[in-house]
Amino acid sequence: MAKVIHDRNKCIHCGICVSISPELFEDNGEITLKNAEYKDGIASIEVEDDTSAKAAADACPVLAIEV
């Protein structure tokens, strides 16, 4: 399993993560990591398949996603 971390403090809400990995990210007025609780703007979840999470992290222009 891999951990996906999203930092909303860095996020510029471009939405590329939602396009690449809609099973993990959603745009509900701001980009959020699905099924995650944010604390101080940062959330994480565990995923079994990290392929799309890595693609979203690689595409993020401000490095707001870590896998």
C-alpha positions as CSV (number, residue, x, y, z in Angstrom):
1,M,0.0,0.0,0.0
2,A,1.0,3.6,-0.7
3,K,0.2,6.8,1.1
4,V,-1.2,9.7,-0.9
5,I,-0.7,13.1,0.7
6,H,-2.4,16.3,-0.5
7,D,-1.4,19.7,0.7
8,R,-4.1,22.3,0.1
9,N,-1.8,25.0,1.4
10,K,0.3,24.6,-1.8
11,C,-2.6,23.7,-4.1
12,I,-3.5,26.3,-6.8
13,H,-6.8,24.5,-7.7
14,C,-5.8,23.8,-11.3
15,G,-7.8,20.6,-11.3
16,I,-5.3,18.4,-13.2
17,C,-5.3,15.9,-10.4
18,V,-9.1,15.5,-10.7
19,S,-8.7,15.0,-14.5
20,I,-5.9,12.4,-14.0
21,S,-7.2,10.6,-10.9
22,P,-10.9,11.2,-10.3
23,E,-11.2,8.2,-8.1
24,L,-8.9,10.0,-5.6
25,F,-9.5,13.7,-6.1
26,E,-12.6,15.8,-6.4
27,D,-13.4,19.5,-7.0
28,N,-16.2,20.6,-4.7
29,G,-15.3,24.3,-4.7
30,E,-11.7,23.4,-3.8
31,I,-9.7,20.3,-4.6
32,T,-9.9,17.6,-2.0
33,L,-8.6,14.1,-1.5
34,K,-11.6,11.9,-1.4
35,N,-12.4,10.1,1.9
36,A,-9.7,12.1,3.8
37,E,-9.8,14.4,6.7
38,Y,-7.8,17.6,6.5
39,K,-5.8,18.9,9.4
40,D,-4.0,22.3,8.8
41,G,-4.6,21.9,5.1
42,I,-3.0,18.5,4.8
43,A,-4.7,15.1,4.3
44,S,-3.6,11.6,3.5
45,I,-5.1,8.2,2.5
46,E,-3.7,4.8,1.9
47,V,-4.2,3.3,-1.6
48,E,-3.5,-0.2,-3.0
49,D,-2.7,0.9,-6.5
50,D,-0.7,4.1,-6.7
51,T,-0.4,4.4,-10.5
52,S,-2.9,7.2,-10.9
53,A,-1.8,8.9,-7.7
54,K,1.8,9.0,-9.0
55,A,0.6,10.4,-12.3
56,A,-1.3,13.1,-10.5
57,A,1.7,13.9,-8.3
58,D,3.9,14.1,-11.3
59,A,1.5,16.5,-13.1
60,C,0.9,18.8,-10.2
61,P,2.6,22.1,-11.1
62,V,3.1,23.1,-7.4
63,L,4.0,19.7,-6.0
64,A,1.0,19.6,-3.7
65,I,0.7,15.8,-4.0
66,E,3.1,13.2,-2.6
67,V,3.0,9.5,-3.0
